[in-house]
Amino acid sequence: MTNESLTLFIPLYGKALMSREGFLPDAMAEEIVSTVDYDFTKVDQSRKLAIYMAMRAKLFDGYAREFAAQHPDGLILQLGVGLDSRVRRVACPNLWYDLDFPDVIDLRRRWFPEDERYRLIAAPALPAVWLADIPVRENVLVLAEGLSMYLSEKDMRDLMAALQARFPQVTLIFDAYSKSAAKLSALKNPVNAVKAKIDFALDDPQALLTGTRGMASVLNADIITPAAVGQLKGVDKWRFRFMGRFGRSFYRIFGYEIKGE
């Protein structure tokens, strides 16, 4: 696997740990961690990181559920899916595609077989030639959790343009570091353990819209929310209250509405 692919074990471990505690019910993550042939001592196993990964996952789950409720005939597409089991956690009737590098998809097939509703795409996110194999639907949700930081700004713009050229209406949601956080990541970041490199960072969501038409920024959200903090106890609750108050500018979730050309 590439260094970027190996980062999939970081959120996987976090979700499995928090599933055992009931914060993010994810029996599949627990099963994969207990059976996959990987040495999890190679990734950051801090409790803080595990909670943070679970908080992020809960938000992306919520975006998928909201879209599915509003657009039951819409299509959901995840980029850089790794071994995430959102398709099981959300359990909606929508046509659902998950994409990642071929070696990741080969591993993923052990736990997530395809069926008439669920499809796997073995390809890098860019170039987006794989879009030709996805049916056109009126409404499409694209989730790119934990992916943008391994792309460049040009890559992000190219991806948005490719989605616009293919679909009538797309909602793209992704998480991203701020520029200051990306610089600090060279000193301390869980992805350093697998030698992955952080490239993309975003402070102003309007920056990706320069020179575009039919695109709008619609989401700029905290990852640490009062609702999630309220589920924690003891030291965890106090720690994340502090992080939510002072660290919100370092890492956020962004969303864009993209209207087809």
N, C-alpha and C positions, 0 to 999 in steps of 0.2 A: 504493500500500500504506500501511497505518497504520504509525506509528512502532514499535508492538509487532511487526508483521509483518516489518519490516525487520531485526529482530534475528536472523531465521533465517539471515542470511548470516554471522553471527559463528561459530556452531558448524560451519556448512557449510565455511567456509574452514579452520577448525582440523582437521576430519576429513580434508579433502583433503590438507592438508600432512602430517599424520601417517600417512596412507595411503601417500604416496610413500616414507616412511621405514620402512614395514612395521609400525608400532606398532598401527595399526587398519586392517586391509585394507578399503578402501572404494573400489573402482574407480568406482562411480557418483558419489561425491562429487567425485572427480577430474574426471570427465567433465563434471559440471554446472558446476564452477568454471571449466573451460576453455571452456565454450560459452554460459553464461548471459549475458544482456546486463545486467551490473551492474558498477559500479566498486568493486572490493574495497578500494581505498585509503580508502574511506569508513568502513571498519570497523577495529577494533583488530587488527593483524596480528602481535602479539607472539608469540614462540615459546612463552612460558610459558602464555599463554591457549590456544593451539592444543593443547598437551599436556593441559591441564586439561579442555578440551572432549572430547578423545578418551578420557581416563580416564572421564569421566562416561558417555560413550556406551558404553564397554565394559561398565560395570556394568549399565546398562539392557538391553543386549544379553543379558547373563547372566541377568537376571531373566526376560526373555522366553523364553530357551532352557529355563530350569528349569521355567517354567510349561507350555510346550509339551510337555516330556517327561513331566510329571505329568498333564497334561490334554490329550491329543491331540484331544479333541472340544470343548475349550474355545474361547472367543472372545477375541481380543486387540484392544484398542482403544487407539489413541494420540490424545491431544489436543494441539493445537498442534504438529503434526508438522513443519511447515515443509517443507524439502527433504531431510529425513533419509531414509536408505535402510536403516533397520533391517529392514524387511520383506525386503530382499534379503540383508542380512548374516546374519540369523537363519535364513531359508529353512526355515521349519517348515510343516507341513501345515494349521495352524489357520486357521479363518476369521478374516480380519484387516481391521479398519477403521481408516482414518486420517482425522482431522478437522483442518480449519483454516479460516480465513476464505476466502470465495469467491475473492478475487483470488489467494491463495496456492495454492488447489487448482487454479485455472485454469492457473497456471504449473507446478504439480507434474505435471499430466497429460502434459506433454511427455516426461517420463522414466518415469512410473509409471502405465501404463494399467491400467484395471480388468480383472478377469477373474472367473471363478466363485468364486475364493477371496478375492480382494482387492477392497475397496470404498473409495471416497472419499466424504467428507461435507463439503460446502461450507457451513460454518456456524460462528458463534462458539461457544465452549464453553458459554456461558450466554446466555440461558436454554436449558436442555437439552431442548428440545422435539424435537430430532433423535433422542433415545433411542427414540422410538416407532417409528422405521424400522429399528432394529437388532433382529435376532431374539434371543429369550431363550434363553440357554444356562445350564446348571447352574453352570458355572465361567467367570468372566470376569476377565481381567487388564486393568486400565486404567493406561496409562503416560502421565504428564504431565511430560515432560522439558522444562525451561526455560520452564514456563508459569506456575507458581503466583505468581511475583513480580509478575505483571501483573494478578492478581486481588486481591480483598479477602478478609478473613477470612469475611465473610458469603458471598461467592461460593464459597469452599471448602466451607463448611458446606452451602450449597445444592446444590453438585455432589455431595457425599457422600450427601445425602438423596435426590437424584434417582436416583443409582445404586442405592441401597438399595430404592427403590420399584419399580425395574425388574427387577432380577436377584436370583436366590436367593443367590448367593455371589460377592462381588467382592473382588479384591485391587487396591487403589489405591496406586500408587507415584509419588512426585514428589520433586523437589529444591526446597530453599527456603533463603533467607538467614536468618541469625539477625537479631534486631532491631538489634543493634549494627552488623552488617555492612550492613544496609539503610540505616541512617543514614549510614554512611561512604560508601555508594555514590554519594551526592550529590556527593562530592568527586572520586572516581575510580572509574569503572565503564565497561566496554566498551560498554554499552548507551547511555551518554550521547552517543556519537557519532551515534546515530540518534534521539536525543531521546525515548527511551522512559522511562517513569516506573516506579519500583519501588514497589509498594503493600504486598504481603503479606510477612510475615516470621514465623518460628516458632522459638521457643526450646524450649518444652516440648510434645512431641507430644500430651500429654494435654489440652492446651488446646482442641483441636478436638473433643474428645469430651464436653465438658460439656453435659449435657442430652440426650445421645443414648442410644439402646439398640441392641444388636446390633452395635456397632462396637468394634474394639480396635486399639491401636497394636502393630505387629508388626515394624517395621523402623526403625532409627535408625542410619544407617551413614556412615562416612567415605567421601569420594570418592577421596582419595589413599590407596591401599592398598599394602602391602608388595609384593604381586605386580606391580602396575603400575610401581612405582618400580624394581623389579628388572629391568624391560625397558629402562630408560633407561641412558644412558651419560654419563660425564664430568660437566660442570657441571650438566646437566639432572638427573642422579641426586642430586647433593648439594643442589640447590635444592629438589627435591620432597621429599627426606627432611626438610628443615627445615620446609617448608610443611606436611607431613603431621603433624609433631610439634606445631607451634604454631598452625596455622590451622584445625584441624578443627572448632572451635566456630563458625566464621563461615558455613559453607555445608555442608549435609548432605542426605542422602537419607532420606526418611521413607516408611513403608509402613503401610497400614491394611487390616485384614480387615473387610469389611462384609457382614453377613448380612441377607438380604431380610426385609422385614416380613411 
